[in-house]
Amino acid sequence: MHIKSLVAALGLLMSLPSLATETFQVSSSIYRNGELVESPVIVVEADKKAYMTIGDDFRYDLTVSSKSEDTAQVQAAVSVGNSIINPSLTVFYDKEASVEVGDTKLTVLVSKHENP
């Protein structure tokens, strides 16, 4: 009986790192020539790439890493038609940041996401 309790406790301890995985909610807006193209909201695990595509004309890749208690690093790749931008931004949590390259603009708002 004591061995079963020990095995159960070890199993619980081994699962803790997966429970502690940091996740972020990223609310974005992508504009081309001043016109809103998409407004995706993506929940992404820290340091793992998330992406979405819509048809053949839109692709959005995103990786978020915690940089400090107050900031995150966002690495994005946005493809709208023939326009491609690959911005890297350091952003404060819960504050909108934006970057504009040529005729494409990306705004992001990163929040720490609480796992249920």
C-alpha positions, 0 to 999 in steps of 0.5 A: 500500500505504501509503494502505491502511494509513493508511485502516485506521488512520483507520477504527480511530481513528474506531471508538474512541469506540464502544468506550469507551461506558460501560455499567452493570449495574443490579440492582433490586427493586420492591416494592408494599405490602411484596410483591416485584413484580419483580427486573429486572437491566438492562445499560444504556449511559450516558445512554441510556434502557432500559425493560422492561414486563410485561403492562399492570401493570408498566413500568420506565424507567431512565437511568444517568449517571456522576457521579464515579469513585465515584457514578452518577446514576439516573433511574427511572420505575416504574409498578405498577398505578396507582402511579407513582414517578419517583425520581432517586438518586445512588448509590455503585457496588456499594452498594444504595440505595433510595427509597420513595414511598407504597406503592412501593419501589425498590432499585437496585445499580449496577455498572460493566459491563465490555464483552467 
